[in-house]
Amino acid sequence: MDVFEAIAKRHSYRGPFRDQPVPRADLQRIVQAGLQAPSGKNAQTTGFVIVDDTELVGRISRLPATNTAMQQAKAFIACIVDVHPEAVYEGHDFQVEDCAAAVENMLLAVTALGYATVWIDGWLRVDRRAEKIGELLNLPAGKIIRVLLPIGVPEETRSQKETKLFEARAWFNRYGGAGA
């Protein structure tokens, strides 16, 4: 699948997964795509924990979740960042941006390989869930899970939600298209 097809097919999947494992080689390819994402000042601040141990997957899956994907995931990828990031350019850090770029690359890789996932972020920030999963994954002090990706083979076929038209969100030369 070429990159534009993966972009067109990528969607947030919250549905059930088939009862089949995700091979470790595919999980490694997905994370490698994340590692190859750009990062501010090439600081490469995002780390990853790939969770494919069935007991650990089960413990994460049993946390209160609002979607089936979290409850039926066959693997998880935890994106790890610093709690207190260091500035890398003129007093600024780009850790959130670095993590987001890595996650987007991984979302496209997940799609290209025929799997499905959903970007879990806000859920992690409630009831200390990020910290609780971090403890399960033996994260050191000063590190936290910023994004969690539940991964599996989708049971259902879904498509990307409709996006606003190009003209509603993008313009040439001036915001709103004035003076094009």
VMD Tcl script that builds the backbone (N, CA, C; Angstrom):
set m [mol new atoms 540]
animate dup $m
set s [atomselect $m all]
$s set {name element resname resid chain x y z} {
  {N N MET 1 A 0.864 -1.171 0.000}
  {CA C MET 1 A 0.000 0.000 0.000}
  {C C MET 1 A 0.905 1.226 0.000}
  {N N ASP 2 A 0.628 2.173 -0.904}
  {CA C ASP 2 A 1.453 3.384 -0.908}
  {C C ASP 2 A 0.979 4.347 0.174}
  {N N VAL 3 A 1.788 5.353 0.445}
  {CA C VAL 3 A 1.521 6.248 1.572}
  {C C VAL 3 A 0.185 6.981 1.427}
  {N N PHE 4 A -0.186 7.392 0.218}
  {CA C PHE 4 A -1.440 8.120 0.055}
  {C C PHE 4 A -2.653 7.217 0.274}
  {N N GLU 5 A -2.536 5.946 -0.094}
  {CA C GLU 5 A -3.618 5.000 0.190}
  {C C GLU 5 A -3.732 4.758 1.698}
  {N N ALA 6 A -2.582 4.631 2.377}
  {CA C ALA 6 A -2.605 4.446 3.835}
  {C C ALA 6 A -3.222 5.658 4.520}
  {N N ILE 7 A -2.910 6.850 4.048}
  {CA C ILE 7 A -3.499 8.065 4.619}
  {C C ILE 7 A -5.014 8.057 4.422}
  {N N ALA 8 A -5.455 7.681 3.231}
  {CA C ALA 8 A -6.888 7.675 2.927}
  {C C ALA 8 A -7.643 6.601 3.720}
  {N N LYS 9 A -6.984 5.490 4.026}
  {CA C LYS 9 A -7.649 4.385 4.725}
  {C C LYS 9 A -7.507 4.445 6.242}
  {N N ARG 10 A -6.560 5.220 6.762}
  {CA C ARG 10 A -6.328 5.284 8.200}
  {C C ARG 10 A -7.543 5.845 8.902}
  {N N HIS 11 A -7.950 5.197 9.966}
  {CA C HIS 11 A -9.094 5.661 10.745}
  {C C HIS 11 A -8.923 5.202 12.190}
  {N N SER 12 A -9.636 5.834 13.060}
  {CA C SER 12 A -9.605 5.458 14.471}
  {C C SER 12 A -10.561 4.284 14.667}
  {N N TYR 13 A -10.001 3.153 15.057}
  {CA C TYR 13 A -10.789 1.936 15.192}
  {C C TYR 13 A -11.024 1.626 16.659}
  {N N ARG 14 A -12.276 1.635 17.066}
  {CA C ARG 14 A -12.644 1.368 18.454}
  {C C ARG 14 A -13.425 0.065 18.599}
  {N N GLY 15 A -13.488 -0.701 17.530}
  {CA C GLY 15 A -14.295 -1.908 17.514}
  {C C GLY 15 A -13.552 -3.154 17.957}
  {N N PRO 16 A -14.186 -4.312 17.761}
  {CA C PRO 16 A -13.593 -5.581 18.200}
  {C C PRO 16 A -12.444 -6.031 17.287}
  {N N PHE 17 A -11.540 -6.802 17.896}
  {CA C PHE 17 A -10.423 -7.394 17.157}
  {C C PHE 17 A -10.628 -8.887 17.039}
  {N N ARG 18 A -10.093 -9.458 15.977}
  {CA C ARG 18 A -10.095 -10.911 15.818}
  {C C ARG 18 A -9.176 -11.522 16.877}
  {N N ASP 19 A -9.440 -12.764 17.190}
  {CA C ASP 19 A -8.623 -13.457 18.186}
  {C C ASP 19 A -7.388 -14.049 17.505}
  {N N GLN 20 A -6.505 -13.177 17.072}
  {CA C GLN 20 A -5.242 -13.620 16.489}
  {C C GLN 20 A -4.143 -12.646 16.903}
  {N N PRO 21 A -2.978 -13.188 17.225}
  {CA C PRO 21 A -1.901 -12.328 17.708}
  {C C PRO 21 A -1.336 -11.440 16.597}
  {N N VAL 22 A -0.664 -10.388 17.016}
  {CA C VAL 22 A 0.073 -9.531 16.092}
  {C C VAL 22 A 1.529 -9.982 16.176}
  {N N PRO 23 A 2.094 -10.469 15.085}
  {CA C PRO 23 A 3.471 -10.961 15.144}
  {C C PRO 23 A 4.442 -9.873 15.609}
  {N N ARG 24 A 5.396 -10.292 16.408}
  {CA C ARG 24 A 6.401 -9.374 16.941}
  {C C ARG 24 A 7.130 -8.631 15.814}
  {N N ALA 25 A 7.383 -9.303 14.703}
  {CA C ALA 25 A 8.071 -8.650 13.572}
  {C C ALA 25 A 7.247 -7.471 13.050}
  {N N ASP 26 A 5.923 -7.608 13.009}
  {CA C ASP 26 A 5.072 -6.501 12.560}
  {C C ASP 26 A 5.066 -5.378 13.586}
  {N N LEU 27 A 5.025 -5.720 14.871}
  {CA C LEU 27 A 5.086 -4.686 15.908}
  {C C LEU 27 A 6.397 -3.911 15.816}
  {N N GLN 28 A 7.473 -4.621 15.545}
  {CA C GLN 28 A 8.767 -3.955 15.400}
  {C C GLN 28 A 8.773 -3.032 14.179}
  {N N ARG 29 A 8.178 -3.470 13.069}
  {CA C ARG 29 A 8.094 -2.605 11.875}
  {C C ARG 29 A 7.289 -1.342 12.169}
  {N N ILE 30 A 6.200 -1.499 12.917}
  {CA C ILE 30 A 5.357 -0.348 13.264}
  {C C ILE 30 A 6.145 0.646 14.114}
  {N N VAL 31 A 6.835 0.157 15.128}
  {CA C VAL 31 A 7.605 1.055 15.985}
  {C C VAL 31 A 8.790 1.647 15.229}
  {N N GLN 32 A 9.389 0.890 14.338}
  {CA C GLN 32 A 10.476 1.444 13.522}
  {C C GLN 32 A 9.987 2.642 12.713}
  {N N ALA 33 A 8.755 2.574 12.230}
  {CA C ALA 33 A 8.173 3.728 11.519}
  {C C ALA 33 A 8.096 4.932 12.455}
  {N N GLY 34 A 7.754 4.695 13.718}
  {CA C GLY 34 A 7.726 5.778 14.700}
  {C C GLY 34 A 9.105 6.334 14.975}
  {N N LEU 35 A 10.087 5.450 15.058}
  {CA C LEU 35 A 11.460 5.891 15.307}
  {C C LEU 35 A 12.004 6.749 14.168}
  {N N GLN 36 A 11.478 6.551 12.978}
  {CA C GLN 36 A 11.957 7.295 11.818}
  {C C GLN 36 A 11.251 8.634 11.622}
  {N N ALA 37 A 10.333 8.980 12.510}
  {CA C ALA 37 A 9.632 10.268 12.424}
  {C C ALA 37 A 10.615 11.402 12.737}
  {N N PRO 38 A 10.324 12.578 12.223}
  {CA C PRO 38 A 11.176 13.717 12.560}
  {C C PRO 38 A 11.017 14.092 14.026}
  {N N SER 39 A 12.039 14.736 14.567}
  {CA C SER 39 A 11.944 15.243 15.936}
  {C C SER 39 A 12.695 16.573 16.014}
  {N N GLY 40 A 12.163 17.473 16.836}
  {CA C GLY 40 A 12.756 18.797 16.980}
  {C C GLY 40 A 14.222 18.720 17.387}
  {N N LYS 41 A 15.085 19.364 16.609}
  {CA C LYS 41 A 16.536 19.373 16.849}
  {C C LYS 41 A 17.104 17.951 16.887}
  {N N ASN 42 A 16.409 17.030 16.255}
  {CA C ASN 42 A 16.793 15.620 16.215}
  {C C ASN 42 A 17.050 15.057 17.619}
  {N N ALA 43 A 16.293 15.566 18.591}
  {CA C ALA 43 A 16.479 15.141 19.985}
  {C C ALA 43 A 15.981 13.717 20.229}
  {N N GLN 44 A 15.084 13.227 19.384}
  {CA C GLN 44 A 14.575 11.861 19.460}
  {C C GLN 44 A 14.121 11.528 20.881}
  {N N THR 45 A 13.157 12.307 21.349}
  {CA C THR 45 A 12.737 12.244 22.744}
  {C C THR 45 A 11.730 11.142 23.063}
  {N N THR 46 A 11.032 10.609 22.075}
  {CA C THR 46 A 9.988 9.619 22.340}
  {C C THR 46 A 10.580 8.222 22.414}
  {N N GLY 47 A 10.217 7.494 23.474}
  {CA C GLY 47 A 10.580 6.087 23.600}
  {C C GLY 47 A 9.331 5.235 23.482}
  {N N PHE 48 A 9.513 3.957 23.373}
  {CA C PHE 48 A 8.372 3.068 23.141}
  {C C PHE 48 A 8.515 1.788 23.954}
  {N N VAL 49 A 7.403 1.305 24.476}
  {CA C VAL 49 A 7.349 -0.025 25.061}
  {C C VAL 49 A 6.291 -0.786 24.268}
  {N N ILE 50 A 6.716 -1.883 23.671}
  {CA C ILE 50 A 5.816 -2.745 22.908}
  {C C ILE 50 A 5.328 -3.828 23.867}
  {N N VAL 51 A 4.031 -3.905 24.047}
  {CA C VAL 51 A 3.463 -4.871 24.987}
  {C C VAL 51 A 2.793 -5.986 24.186}
  {N N ASP 52 A 3.423 -7.169 24.195}
  {CA C ASP 52 A 2.825 -8.324 23.524}
  {C C ASP 52 A 2.719 -9.538 24.443}
  {N N ASP 53 A 3.163 -9.407 25.681}
  {CA C ASP 53 A 3.004 -10.459 26.674}
  {C C ASP 53 A 1.517 -10.551 27.028}
  {N N THR 54 A 0.932 -11.735 26.865}
  {CA C THR 54 A -0.522 -11.868 27.025}
  {C C THR 54 A -0.993 -11.469 28.422}
  {N N GLU 55 A -0.198 -11.747 29.449}
  {CA C GLU 55 A -0.603 -11.360 30.801}
  {C C GLU 55 A -0.636 -9.833 30.950}
  {N N LEU 56 A 0.397 -9.156 30.459}
  {CA C LEU 56 A 0.426 -7.691 30.531}
  {C C LEU 56 A -0.671 -7.063 29.676}
  {N N VAL 57 A -0.849 -7.598 28.477}
  {CA C VAL 57 A -1.932 -7.099 27.609}
  {C C VAL 57 A -3.261 -7.224 28.345}
  {N N GLY 58 A -3.472 -8.365 28.985}
  {CA C GLY 58 A -4.714 -8.588 29.729}
  {C C GLY 58 A -4.894 -7.623 30.885}
  {N N ARG 59 A -3.827 -7.335 31.589}
  {CA C ARG 59 A -3.922 -6.406 32.728}
  {C C ARG 59 A -4.284 -5.000 32.255}
  {N N ILE 60 A -3.700 -4.584 31.133}
  {CA C ILE 60 A -4.045 -3.259 30.585}
  {C C ILE 60 A -5.474 -3.274 30.062}
  {N N SER 61 A -5.848 -4.347 29.388}
  {CA C SER 61 A -7.193 -4.459 28.804}
  {C C SER 61 A -8.301 -4.448 29.855}
  {N N ARG 62 A -7.988 -4.874 31.058}
  {CA C ARG 62 A -8.995 -4.926 32.115}
  {C C ARG 62 A -9.210 -3.585 32.821}
  {N N LEU 63 A -8.388 -2.599 32.532}
  {CA C LEU 63 A -8.639 -1.268 33.091}
  {C C LEU 63 A -9.950 -0.752 32.513}
  {N N PRO 64 A -10.676 0.103 33.239}
  {CA C PRO 64 A -11.953 0.604 32.712}
  {C C PRO 64 A -11.738 1.313 31.374}
  {N N ALA 65 A -12.369 0.820 30.337}
  {CA C ALA 65 A -12.188 1.394 29.001}
  {C C ALA 65 A -13.535 1.731 28.391}
  {N N THR 66 A -13.521 2.697 27.529}
  {CA C THR 66 A -14.754 3.134 26.879}
  {C C THR 66 A -14.902 2.568 25.474}
  {N N ASN 67 A -13.919 1.776 25.017}
  {CA C ASN 67 A -14.074 1.211 23.680}
  {C C ASN 67 A -13.612 -0.247 23.665}
  {N N THR 68 A -14.149 -0.979 22.731}
  {CA C THR 68 A -13.872 -2.404 22.603}
  {C C THR 68 A -12.424 -2.659 22.221}
  {N N ALA 69 A -11.833 -1.793 21.423}
  {CA C ALA 69 A -10.442 -1.979 20.998}
  {C C ALA 69 A -9.514 -2.089 22.206}
  {N N MET 70 A -9.728 -1.256 23.195}
  {CA C MET 70 A -8.896 -1.313 24.406}
  {C C MET 70 A -9.095 -2.635 25.146}
  {N N GLN 71 A -10.298 -3.149 25.143}
  {CA C GLN 71 A -10.613 -4.373 25.881}
  {C C GLN 71 A -10.166 -5.630 25.140}
  {N N GLN 72 A -10.026 -5.550 23.806}
  {CA C GLN 72 A -9.703 -6.735 23.018}
  {C C GLN 72 A -8.352 -6.655 22.311}
  {N N ALA 73 A -7.555 -5.653 22.610}
  {CA C ALA 73 A -6.258 -5.492 21.944}
  {C C ALA 73 A -5.412 -6.750 22.083}
  {N N LYS 74 A -4.667 -7.051 21.051}
  {CA C LYS 74 A -3.742 -8.190 21.080}
  {C C LYS 74 A -2.334 -7.728 21.418}
  {N N ALA 75 A -2.112 -6.422 21.335}
  {CA C ALA 75 A -0.830 -5.811 21.703}
  {C C ALA 75 A -1.084 -4.331 21.938}
  {N N PHE 76 A -0.154 -3.703 22.624}
  {CA C PHE 76 A -0.198 -2.262 22.838}
  {C C PHE 76 A 1.177 -1.685 22.524}
  {N N ILE 77 A 1.185 -0.461 22.052}
  {CA C ILE 77 A 2.427 0.296 21.947}
  {C C ILE 77 A 2.246 1.525 22.818}
  {N N ALA 78 A 3.117 1.646 23.821}
  {CA C ALA 78 A 3.104 2.797 24.717}
  {C C ALA 78 A 4.192 3.763 24.264}
  {N N CYS 79 A 3.802 5.012 24.053}
  {CA C CYS 79 A 4.744 6.055 23.645}
  {C C CYS 79 A 5.145 6.822 24.898}
  {N N ILE 80 A 6.426 6.828 25.176}
  {CA C ILE 80 A 6.957 7.314 26.442}
  {C C ILE 80 A 7.660 8.659 26.246}
  {N N VAL 81 A 7.377 9.595 27.154}
  {CA C VAL 81 A 8.033 10.913 27.136}
  {C C VAL 81 A 8.495 11.257 28.554}
  {N N ASP 82 A 9.276 12.315 28.657}
  {CA C ASP 82 A 9.733 12.798 29.964}
  {C C ASP 82 A 8.634 13.607 30.635}
  {N N VAL 83 A 8.505 13.456 31.945}
  {CA C VAL 83 A 7.556 14.259 32.705}
  {C C VAL 83 A 7.978 15.730 32.670}
  {N N HIS 84 A 9.275 15.967 32.771}
  {CA C HIS 84 A 9.823 17.332 32.731}
  {C C HIS 84 A 10.862 17.386 31.616}
  {N N PRO 85 A 10.422 17.688 30.399}
  {CA C PRO 85 A 11.346 17.656 29.256}
  {C C PRO 85 A 12.387 18.774 29.307}
  {N N GLU 86 A 13.528 18.480 28.716}
  {CA C GLU 86 A 14.590 19.480 28.594}
  {C C GLU 86 A 14.347 20.330 27.358}
  {N N ALA 87 A 14.682 21.599 27.465}
  {CA C ALA 87 A 14.596 22.490 26.309}
  {C C ALA 87 A 15.707 22.121 25.324}
  {N N VAL 88 A 15.364 22.092 24.049}
  {CA C VAL 88 A 16.368 21.763 23.031}
  {C C VAL 88 A 16.627 22.916 22.070}
  {N N TYR 89 A 15.763 23.937 22.113}
  {CA C TYR 89 A 15.951 25.075 21.213}
  {C C TYR 89 A 15.390 26.335 21.856}
  {N N GLU 90 A 16.257 27.251 22.195}
  {CA C GLU 90 A 15.871 28.557 22.719}
  {C C GLU 90 A 14.810 28.474 23.816}
  {N N GLY 91 A 15.025 27.566 24.750}
  {CA C GLY 91 A 14.123 27.426 25.881}
  {C C GLY 91 A 12.882 26.593 25.620}
  {N N HIS 92 A 12.784 25.984 24.457}
  {CA C HIS 92 A 11.591 25.207 24.098}
  {C C HIS 92 A 11.932 23.730 23.944}
  {N N ASP 93 A 10.975 22.888 24.313}
  {CA C ASP 93 A 11.087 21.462 24.023}
  {C C ASP 93 A 10.031 21.123 22.975}
  {N N PHE 94 A 10.233 20.037 22.295}
  {CA C PHE 94 A 9.313 19.624 21.233}
  {C C PHE 94 A 8.834 18.194 21.451}
  {N N GLN 95 A 8.818 17.812 22.712}
  {CA C GLN 95 A 8.490 16.444 23.050}
  {C C GLN 95 A 7.088 16.032 22.589}
  {N N VAL 96 A 6.094 16.876 22.785}
  {CA C VAL 96 A 4.732 16.544 22.368}
  {C C VAL 96 A 4.669 16.403 20.847}
  {N N GLU 97 A 5.320 17.329 20.161}
  {CA C GLU 97 A 5.338 17.273 18.699}
  {C C GLU 97 A 6.074 16.025 18.211}
  {N N ASP 98 A 7.207 15.712 18.861}
  {CA C ASP 98 A 7.977 14.523 18.485}
  {C C ASP 98 A 7.138 13.259 18.652}
  {N N CYS 99 A 6.443 13.178 19.776}
  {CA C CYS 99 A 5.592 12.026 20.060}
  {C C CYS 99 A 4.469 11.934 19.018}
  {N N ALA 100 A 3.845 13.064 18.712}
  {CA C ALA 100 A 2.745 13.075 17.743}
  {C C ALA 100 A 3.215 12.640 16.357}
  {N N ALA 101 A 4.389 13.101 15.942}
  {CA C ALA 101 A 4.917 12.703 14.634}
  {C C ALA 101 A 5.181 11.200 14.604}
  {N N ALA 102 A 5.743 10.676 15.680}
  {CA C ALA 102 A 6.013 9.240 15.756}
  {C C ALA 102 A 4.707 8.441 15.704}
  {N N VAL 103 A 3.709 8.900 16.446}
  {CA C VAL 103 A 2.423 8.194 16.475}
  {C C VAL 103 A 1.782 8.208 15.092}
  {N N GLU 104 A 1.806 9.332 14.413}
  {CA C GLU 104 A 1.210 9.377 13.072}
  {C C GLU 104 A 1.907 8.402 12.125}
  {N N ASN 105 A 3.230 8.358 12.167}
  {CA C ASN 105 A 3.936 7.373 11.338}
  {C C ASN 105 A 3.473 5.958 11.677}
  {N N MET 106 A 3.317 5.684 12.971}
  {CA C MET 106 A 2.894 4.341 13.370}
  {C C MET 106 A 1.458 4.052 12.953}
  {N N LEU 107 A 0.580 5.053 13.026}
  {CA C LEU 107 A -0.801 4.854 12.578}
  {C C LEU 107 A -0.840 4.461 11.106}
  {N N LEU 108 A -0.002 5.104 10.308}
  {CA C LEU 108 A 0.050 4.770 8.880}
  {C C LEU 108 A 0.626 3.375 8.668}
  {N N ALA 109 A 1.643 3.016 9.445}
  {CA C ALA 109 A 2.228 1.677 9.335}
  {C C ALA 109 A 1.212 0.608 9.744}
  {N N VAL 110 A 0.467 0.861 10.818}
  {CA C VAL 110 A -0.582 -0.059 11.268}
  {C C VAL 110 A -1.570 -0.306 10.132}
  {N N THR 111 A -2.008 0.763 9.495}
  {CA C THR 111 A -2.961 0.660 8.383}
  {C C THR 111 A -2.356 -0.107 7.217}
  {N N ALA 112 A -1.130 0.239 6.845}
  {CA C ALA 112 A -0.476 -0.402 5.697}
  {C C ALA 112 A -0.292 -1.906 5.906}
  {N N LEU 113 A -0.127 -2.321 7.155}
  {CA C LEU 113 A 0.071 -3.741 7.453}
  {C C LEU 113 A -1.241 -4.499 7.673}
  {N N GLY 114 A -2.383 -3.802 7.594}
  {CA C GLY 114 A -3.681 -4.468 7.708}
  {C C GLY 114 A -4.224 -4.579 9.119}
  {N N TYR 115 A -3.620 -3.862 10.055}
  {CA C TYR 115 A -4.106 -3.852 11.431}
  {C C TYR 115 A -4.936 -2.593 11.657}
  {N N ALA 116 A -5.422 -2.438 12.874}
  {CA C ALA 116 A -6.193 -1.247 13.223}
  {C C ALA 116 A -5.817 -0.822 14.636}
  {N N THR 117 A -6.068 0.452 14.933}
  {CA C THR 117 A -5.765 1.009 16.240}
  {C C THR 117 A -6.538 2.301 16.426}
  {N N VAL 118 A -6.427 2.856 17.619}
  {CA C VAL 118 A -6.984 4.167 17.918}
  {C C VAL 118 A -5.984 4.873 18.834}
  {N N TRP 119 A -5.805 6.147 18.634}
  {CA C TRP 119 A -4.878 6.968 19.413}
  {C C TRP 119 A -5.513 7.229 20.776}
  {N N ILE 120 A -4.957 6.648 21.818}
  {CA C ILE 120 A -5.464 6.824 23.182}
  {C C ILE 120 A -4.564 7.832 23.893}
  {N N ASP 121 A -5.153 8.947 24.323}
  {CA C ASP 121 A -4.395 9.997 24.999}
  {C C ASP 121 A -5.169 10.500 26.213}
  {N N GLY 122 A -6.316 11.109 25.981}
  {CA C GLY 122 A -7.093 11.675 27.085}
  {C C GLY 122 A -7.435 10.660 28.154}
  {N N TRP 123 A -7.773 9.439 27.755}
  {CA C TRP 123 A -8.116 8.369 28.699}
  {C C TRP 123 A -6.978 8.125 29.689}
  {N N LEU 124 A -5.735 8.266 29.206}
  {CA C LEU 124 A -4.562 8.050 30.055}
  {C C LEU 124 A -4.456 9.085 31.173}
  {N N ARG 125 A -5.018 10.257 30.956}
  {CA C ARG 125 A -4.875 11.372 31.890}
  {C C ARG 125 A -5.896 11.327 33.031}
  {N N VAL 126 A -6.827 10.383 32.975}
  {CA C VAL 126 A -7.888 10.271 33.978}
  {C C VAL 126 A -7.531 9.151 34.962}
  {N N ASP 127 A -7.801 9.389 36.233}
  {CA C ASP 127 A -7.612 8.374 37.280}
  {C C ASP 127 A -6.202 7.769 37.296}
  {N N ARG 128 A -5.192 8.557 36.944}
  {CA C ARG 128 A -3.794 8.113 36.980}
  {C C ARG 128 A -3.547 6.874 36.113}
  {N N ARG 129 A -4.295 6.722 35.031}
  {CA C ARG 129 A -4.134 5.523 34.201}
  {C C ARG 129 A -2.743 5.434 33.588}
  {N N ALA 130 A -2.207 6.564 33.127}
  {CA C ALA 130 A -0.857 6.539 32.542}
  {C C ALA 130 A 0.152 6.048 33.571}
  {N N GLU 131 A 0.020 6.527 34.794}
  {CA C GLU 131 A 0.941 6.114 35.858}
  {C C GLU 131 A 0.759 4.637 36.197}
  {N N LYS 132 A -0.492 4.178 36.245}
  {CA C LYS 132 A -0.768 2.775 36.576}
  {C C LYS 132 A -0.174 1.840 35.510}
  {N N ILE 133 A -0.349 2.192 34.248}
  {CA C ILE 133 A 0.227 1.361 33.181}
  {C C ILE 133 A 1.745 1.487 33.213}
  {N N GLY 134 A 2.238 2.683 33.490}
  {CA C GLY 134 A 3.687 2.878 33.615}
  {C C GLY 134 A 4.291 1.977 34.669}
  {N N GLU 135 A 3.596 1.790 35.777}
  {CA C GLU 135 A 4.079 0.888 36.823}
  {C C GLU 135 A 4.130 -0.556 36.306}
  {N N LEU 136 A 3.106 -0.957 35.555}
  {CA C LEU 136 A 3.098 -2.307 34.981}
  {C C LEU 136 A 4.281 -2.519 34.031}
  {N N LEU 137 A 4.655 -1.436 33.337}
  {CA C LEU 137 A 5.717 -1.520 32.329}
  {C C LEU 137 A 7.090 -1.156 32.889}
  {N N ASN 138 A 7.139 -0.915 34.197}
  {CA C ASN 138 A 8.406 -0.623 34.865}
  {C C ASN 138 A 9.067 0.664 34.355}
  {N N LEU 139 A 8.254 1.687 34.083}
  {CA C LEU 139 A 8.824 2.960 33.650}
  {C C LEU 139 A 9.611 3.580 34.798}
  {N N PRO 140 A 10.762 4.167 34.482}
  {CA C PRO 140 A 11.528 4.840 35.538}
  {C C PRO 140 A 10.865 6.161 35.938}
  {N N ALA 141 A 11.222 6.653 37.113}
  {CA C ALA 141 A 10.725 7.956 37.557}
  {C C ALA 141 A 11.109 8.990 36.505}
  {N N GLY 142 A 10.220 9.936 36.277}
  {CA C GLY 142 A 10.493 10.980 35.301}
  {C C GLY 142 A 9.995 10.665 33.898}
  {N N LYS 143 A 9.456 9.468 33.695}
  {CA C LYS 143 A 8.905 9.076 32.386}
  {C C LYS 143 A 7.415 8.829 32.538}
  {N N ILE 144 A 6.654 9.071 31.459}
  {CA C ILE 144 A 5.205 8.841 31.482}
  {C C ILE 144 A 4.733 8.409 30.099}
  {N N ILE 145 A 3.654 7.653 30.068}
  {CA C ILE 145 A 3.043 7.254 28.798}
  {C C ILE 145 A 2.201 8.422 28.314}
  {N N ARG 146 A 2.491 8.902 27.128}
  {CA C ARG 146 A 1.751 10.026 26.556}
  {C C ARG 146 A 0.640 9.537 25.621}
  {N N VAL 147 A 0.911 8.464 24.885}
  {CA C VAL 147 A -0.061 7.896 23.944}
  {C C VAL 147 A 0.029 6.381 24.043}
  {N N LEU 148 A -1.120 5.731 23.947}
  {CA C LEU 148 A -1.196 4.277 23.954}
  {C C LEU 148 A -1.959 3.833 22.713}
  {N N LEU 149 A -1.394 2.875 21.993}
  {CA C LEU 149 A -2.045 2.345 20.799}
  {C C LEU 149 A -2.417 0.884 21.014}
  {N N PRO 150 A -3.724 0.567 21.122}
  {CA C PRO 150 A -4.145 -0.834 21.157}
  {C C PRO 150 A -4.166 -1.356 19.718}
  {N N ILE 151 A -3.590 -2.523 19.483}
  {CA C ILE 151 A -3.440 -3.006 18.107}
  {C C ILE 151 A -4.007 -4.405 17.964}
  {N N GLY 152 A -4.605 -4.656 16.808}
  {CA C GLY 152 A -5.099 -5.977 16.474}
  {C C GLY 152 A -5.598 -6.012 15.048}
  {N N VAL 153 A -6.061 -7.185 14.648}
  {CA C VAL 153 A -6.682 -7.353 13.333}
  {C C VAL 153 A -8.153 -7.002 13.506}
  {N N PRO 154 A -8.637 -6.002 12.769}
  {CA C PRO 154 A -10.020 -5.571 12.977}
  {C C PRO 154 A -11.026 -6.647 12.579}
  {N N GLU 155 A -12.039 -6.788 13.417}
  {CA C GLU 155 A -13.131 -7.720 13.136}
  {C C GLU 155 A -14.098 -7.105 12.128}
  {N N GLU 156 A -14.206 -5.794 12.142}
  {CA C GLU 156 A -15.153 -5.080 11.290}
  {C C GLU 156 A -14.402 -4.178 10.310}
  {N N THR 157 A -15.009 -3.987 9.153}
  {CA C THR 157 A -14.451 -3.073 8.167}
  {C C THR 157 A -15.069 -1.700 8.393}
  {N N ARG 158 A -14.209 -0.747 8.581}
  {CA C ARG 158 A -14.671 0.627 8.773}
  {C C ARG 158 A -13.878 1.530 7.851}
  {N N SER 159 A -14.369 2.732 7.672}
  {CA C SER 159 A -13.645 3.668 6.818}
  {C C SER 159 A -13.424 4.974 7.565}
  {N N GLN 160 A -12.562 5.768 6.990}
  {CA C GLN 160 A -12.236 7.058 7.577}
  {C C GLN 160 A -13.473 7.947 7.580}
  {N N LYS 161 A -13.651 8.682 8.665}
  {CA C LYS 161 A -14.766 9.622 8.709}
  {C C LYS 161 A -14.529 10.728 7.697}
  {N N GLU 162 A -15.615 11.300 7.247}
  {CA C GLU 162 A -15.527 12.370 6.263}
  {C C GLU 162 A -14.803 13.577 6.852}
  {N N THR 163 A -13.926 14.156 6.072}
  {CA C THR 163 A -13.211 15.352 6.509}
  {C C THR 163 A -13.794 16.573 5.802}
  {N N LYS 164 A -13.571 17.714 6.396}
  {CA C LYS 164 A -14.025 18.948 5.757}
  {C C LYS 164 A -13.303 19.132 4.439}
  {N N LEU 165 A -13.928 19.865 3.526}
  {CA C LEU 165 A -13.334 20.106 2.220}
  {C C LEU 165 A -12.029 20.878 2.356}
  {N N PHE 166 A -11.148 20.676 1.400}
  {CA C PHE 166 A -9.869 21.373 1.340}
  {C C PHE 166 A -10.066 22.875 1.526}
  {N N GLU 167 A -11.017 23.441 0.796}
  {CA C GLU 167 A -11.247 24.883 0.805}
  {C C GLU 167 A -11.701 25.415 2.161}
  {N N ALA 168 A -12.203 24.541 3.019}
  {CA C ALA 168 A -12.658 24.961 4.342}
  {C C ALA 168 A -11.515 25.023 5.362}
  {N N ARG 169 A -10.366 24.405 5.018}
  {CA C ARG 169 A -9.277 24.330 5.986}
  {C C ARG 169 A -7.900 24.669 5.446}
  {N N ALA 170 A -7.795 24.902 4.143}
  {CA C ALA 170 A -6.481 25.162 3.553}
  {C C ALA 170 A -6.601 26.204 2.444}
  {N N TRP 171 A -5.621 27.069 2.382}
  {CA C TRP 171 A -5.635 28.144 1.397}
  {C C TRP 171 A -4.227 28.374 0.886}
  {N N PHE 172 A -4.137 28.999 -0.263}
  {CA C PHE 172 A -2.849 29.409 -0.805}
  {C C PHE 172 A -2.588 30.871 -0.451}
  {N N ASN 173 A -1.433 31.130 0.040}
  {CA C ASN 173 A -0.859 32.473 0.259}
  {C C ASN 173 A -1.464 33.309 1.383}
  {N N ARG 174 A -2.730 33.223 1.674}
  {CA C ARG 174 A -3.357 34.011 2.729}
  {C C ARG 174 A -4.437 33.178 3.416}
  {N N TYR 175 A -4.577 33.361 4.706}
  {CA C TYR 175 A -5.636 32.678 5.443}
  {C C TYR 175 A -6.987 33.095 4.862}
  {N N GLY 176 A -7.860 32.128 4.625}
  {CA C GLY 176 A -9.167 32.401 4.089}
  {C C GLY 176 A -9.194 32.569 2.584}
  {N N GLY 177 A -8.054 32.508 1.955}
  {CA C GLY 177 A -7.998 32.571 0.499}
  {C C GLY 177 A -7.989 33.957 -0.098}
  {N N ALA 178 A -8.075 34.995 0.717}
  {CA C ALA 178 A -8.071 36.357 0.192}
  {C C ALA 178 A -6.744 36.656 -0.468}
  {N N GLY 179 A -6.773 37.207 -1.638}
  {CA C GLY 179 A -5.556 37.604 -2.349}
  {C C GLY 179 A -4.784 36.435 -2.928}
  {N N ALA 180 A -5.499 35.381 -3.270}
  {CA C ALA 180 A -4.840 34.183 -3.799}
  {C C ALA 180 A -4.112 34.525 -5.063}
}
mol reanalyze $m
mol bondsrecalc $m
mol representation Tube
mol addrep $m
